[in-house]
Amino acid sequence: QVQVVESGGGLVQPGGSLRLSCAASGSIFSINAMGWYRQAPGKQRELVASITRGGSTNYADFVKERFTISRDNAKNTVYLQMNSLKPEDTAVYYCNADRVTYRSTFGFYTRDYWGQGTQVTVSS
């Protein structure tokens, strides 16, 4: 009933930029916050950045001043502008929609949703 879809990943050279997009769709009443996580092979999934419905942001230390998260609440969409990319940024980037309140045939429910992930590869 609710879908979270990422886009914008790809292959870039070190120092390059990418802009990731994530859109949540369905019978959505509200979303508390949205964020980006990433997972490299053999490593745990980690927070990259998040933003609340009110606009408060949180960044991991390793991306602060390089990445910028933004959102369009009306469209249930979040973006991640990634600049000065480094090889160590290579990972699958996942979008998370936190505490999504949605309508089902039985009423309203709240849960988290994850996107399928989009690959970001930084290599020369």
Secondary structure, 3 states (H helix, E strand, C coil): CEEEEEECCEEECCCCCEEEEEEEEECEEEEEEEEEEEECCCCCCEEEEEEECCCCEEECCCCCCCEEEEEEHHHCEEEEEECCCCHHHCEEEEEEEEEEEEEECCEEEEEEEECCCEEEEECC
